[in-house]
């Protein structure tokens, strides 16, 4: 089966072609047009600007993804497109484009939850490399991105139990806000990480929010505020200060995530933790989680760096896995049922 994936949930326009044959998987192409430079001057994503740029980029990137895979629309067996969560205008561009292609080319189409795509992103190999879809359940999925921080028990390909999520800022959002406080460029995650390598993670005493509570929820707004209050008291904001604060903040976030994972494994008998989302590209986060849980004989799986951010390959894979459970939307009594699909900006994992 050859799946065309389309992802436009926020500020990346992405298209990918993934081929799956008897659970052997290969990413034939995966293209991402980032809008980071466009939104950098605003210090964050502007929804209307993002949607307009998606309108310009979506059709060309789909054509290029097909070209890179040496395929035509007639070779595609399924279209998988992000339905939510995300920005309404951005999601609408991707979904309506997918519906149009599906109708004109008579290709089945299936809507995908963006977060479920992240949960399976660790299964993807680099483009053109052959991989094998793994079937080890249950496992803990930790999604850490700019818009989401969620801890999910993955019981099988189609059954998910959300154990906890952030009650305020997502981890990635906190990275961006702290970077702004420290005068660093947007997006903040990579900038914080660069500075943190040069600093001391124990220099500033920052809180580990909600880690004393035995639930699985997260909170990062208080941590961000603690950085703000300490920053206001600093008169000499030299490079050493910025590096130390970045390192202290990064350490606090990682400690918080690890503590919640520890609570989860006390309650659920799992042997695999899979982290995903943009923040999962953080090198220290990967190292600390792996070393911590190696003591418990728990394997930690992470996506290739190119699949940590929003990408269409993970949407294509999730679409394939969903099709194993239920048939993709197609024709029903002569009517294209997928034409009734609409975006769901607040979509949850079910």
SVG drawing of the C-alpha trace seen along z (x, -y; Angstrom):
<svg xmlns="http://www.w3.org/2000/svg" viewBox="-27 -46 57 55">
<polyline fill="none" stroke="black" stroke-width="0.4" points="0.0,0.0 1.2,-3.5 0.0,-6.3 0.1,-10.0 0.3,-11.9 -0.6,-15.6 0.1,-17.6 -0.8,-21.3 -1.8,-21.5 0.3,-24.6 3.2,-26.3 4.8,-23.4 3.4,-22.3 4.4,-18.7 3.7,-16.0 5.0,-12.4 4.6,-9.1 5.0,-6.0 4.9,-2.5 3.9,0.5 4.1,4.1 3.3,6.8 4.3,4.4 7.6,3.6 7.6,-0.2 9.6,-2.6 9.4,-6.4 9.6,-7.1 9.6,-10.9 9.0,-13.4 9.1,-17.1 8.5,-19.9 8.2,-23.6 8.8,-25.4 7.4,-28.9 9.8,-29.6 11.4,-32.5 8.0,-34.0 6.8,-33.9 10.1,-34.7 9.5,-38.5 6.3,-38.0 7.8,-35.8 5.3,-33.1 2.9,-31.6 0.2,-34.0 -2.7,-31.8 -3.9,-33.9 -0.4,-34.2 0.1,-30.4 -3.1,-29.6 -2.2,-31.9 1.2,-30.3 -0.2,-26.8 -2.5,-27.8 0.6,-28.7 2.7,-25.7 0.4,-22.7 -0.2,-21.7 3.4,-22.3 4.8,-20.2 2.4,-17.4 3.5,-17.3 7.1,-17.3 6.6,-14.5 5.1,-12.4 7.9,-13.3 10.5,-12.4 8.9,-9.0 8.7,-8.6 4.9,-8.2 1.7,-9.7 -1.6,-10.2 -2.8,-7.0 -0.2,-5.0 -1.6,-6.1 -3.8,-3.7 -4.8,-5.9 -4.6,-9.6 -4.1,-10.3 -4.6,-13.9 -4.4,-15.7 -7.9,-16.5 -6.8,-18.0 -5.8,-19.2 -4.2,-22.5 -5.0,-25.9 -8.4,-25.8 -7.3,-27.8 -4.2,-25.7 -6.0,-22.4 -8.7,-23.5 -6.2,-24.0 -4.8,-20.5 -8.1,-18.8 -9.9,-20.5 -6.9,-19.8 -6.9,-16.2 -10.7,-15.9 -10.4,-17.5 -7.6,-15.2 -9.4,-12.1 -12.6,-13.1 -10.9,-13.9 -8.6,-10.9 -11.1,-8.5 -8.6,-7.6 -9.9,-6.6 -9.2,-9.2 -8.8,-8.8 -8.6,-11.6 -5.8,-11.3 -5.3,-12.7 -2.1,-14.7 -1.2,-13.4 -1.6,-9.8 0.8,-10.5 3.4,-11.6 2.8,-8.5 4.0,-6.3 6.7,-8.6 9.5,-6.4 8.5,-3.6 9.8,-5.5 13.2,-5.0 15.1,-7.6 13.8,-8.0 14.5,-5.1 15.5,-2.8 13.4,0.3 11.9,0.7 9.5,3.1 6.4,2.0 6.8,3.3 3.9,4.7 5.0,4.6 2.2,3.5 1.5,1.8 4.0,-1.1 4.0,-4.6 4.0,-7.4 5.2,-10.8 4.3,-13.6 6.4,-16.8 5.9,-19.6 5.1,-23.3 1.4,-22.7 1.1,-19.5 2.5,-17.6 0.7,-14.3 1.4,-11.0 -0.5,-8.2 -0.7,-4.4 -0.8,-2.8 -2.6,0.5 -2.7,1.5 -2.7,-0.2 -6.1,-1.6 -6.6,-1.8 -5.1,-4.7 -5.6,-5.8 -4.5,-9.4 -3.0,-9.3 -2.2,-12.9 -1.6,-16.2 -0.5,-19.7 -3.0,-21.8 -1.5,-25.0 1.6,-25.6 3.0,-22.8 6.7,-22.1 7.7,-23.4 5.6,-26.6 7.5,-27.1 10.8,-26.8 9.7,-29.5 8.5,-31.8 11.7,-31.4 13.8,-32.0 12.0,-35.3 12.6,-36.2 16.3,-35.6 16.4,-37.5 16.9,-34.5 15.6,-33.9 12.4,-32.1 11.8,-29.2 13.1,-28.9 13.7,-25.2 16.9,-24.9 18.2,-28.2 17.8,-27.1 19.5,-23.8 22.5,-25.6 23.0,-27.8 22.3,-25.1 25.3,-23.1 27.5,-26.0 25.8,-26.5 25.3,-24.9 22.0,-23.1 22.2,-23.5 22.9,-27.2 19.4,-28.4 16.9,-26.7 13.8,-26.3 10.5,-24.4 9.6,-21.0 5.8,-21.7 3.3,-19.1 6.0,-16.4 4.8,-15.9 1.3,-15.0 0.9,-11.3 -1.1,-12.0 0.2,-12.1 -0.6,-15.8 2.0,-18.4 2.3,-22.1 5.0,-24.4 3.4,-27.9 4.8,-28.2 8.3,-27.2 8.2,-29.9 7.1,-32.4 9.8,-31.4 12.4,-32.2 10.7,-35.5 10.9,-36.6 14.5,-35.6 15.4,-37.3 13.9,-40.6 16.3,-40.5 19.4,-40.0 21.2,-43.3 24.1,-41.8 22.5,-39.6 25.8,-38.5 26.4,-35.3 27.2,-33.3 23.9,-34.2 21.9,-33.3 23.8,-30.0 23.2,-29.0 19.5,-30.0 19.0,-28.1 20.6,-25.0 18.7,-25.3 15.4,-25.7 16.1,-22.8 17.1,-20.6 13.9,-21.5 11.8,-20.5 13.6,-17.2 13.4,-16.4 9.6,-17.1 9.0,-14.8 11.1,-12.0 9.4,-12.2 6.0,-11.8 7.2,-8.9 8.4,-7.2 5.0,-7.6 3.4,-6.1 5.6,-3.0 4.8,-2.4 1.2,-2.0 1.5,-0.3 3.7,2.7 5.4,1.5 8.8,2.2 8.9,-0.5 8.7,-4.3 8.4,-6.2 9.0,-10.0 7.9,-12.2 7.2,-15.7 9.5,-18.7 11.0,-18.7 12.0,-15.1 14.8,-16.4 16.5,-17.7 19.7,-15.8 19.8,-16.0 16.2,-14.9 16.9,-11.8 20.1,-11.0 18.5,-11.5 15.4,-9.5 17.4,-6.6 19.9,-6.5 17.2,-6.8 15.0,-4.0 17.8,-1.7 18.0,-0.9 14.5,0.5 15.2,2.5 12.8,0.2 13.7,-0.5 13.3,-4.1 12.5,-4.7 12.9,-8.1 12.1,-9.2 14.7,-10.2 15.3,-13.9 13.5,-14.7 10.3,-13.2 10.3,-14.9 8.6,-18.0 5.3,-18.1 5.7,-15.9 3.4,-14.0 5.3,-10.7 3.9,-10.1 0.4,-11.0 0.7,-8.5 1.8,-5.8 -1.0,-6.5 -3.4,-6.4 -2.2,-3.0 -2.5,-1.7 -6.0,-3.1 -7.0,-1.3 -6.0,2.0 -8.9,1.3 -11.5,-0.2 -12.0,-0.9 -10.9,-4.2 -13.7,-6.7 -14.8,-5.9 -18.0,-5.7 -21.3,-5.1 -24.4,-4.7 -22.8,-6.5 -21.9,-9.5 -18.3,-10.4 -18.6,-10.1 -15.3,-11.9 -16.7,-15.1 -18.6,-15.6 -15.4,-15.7 -14.5,-18.9 -11.5,-20.0 -11.4,-19.6 -8.9,-22.1 -9.5,-20.7 -9.3,-17.1 -8.3,-14.7 -6.8,-11.3 -9.5,-8.6"/>
</svg>
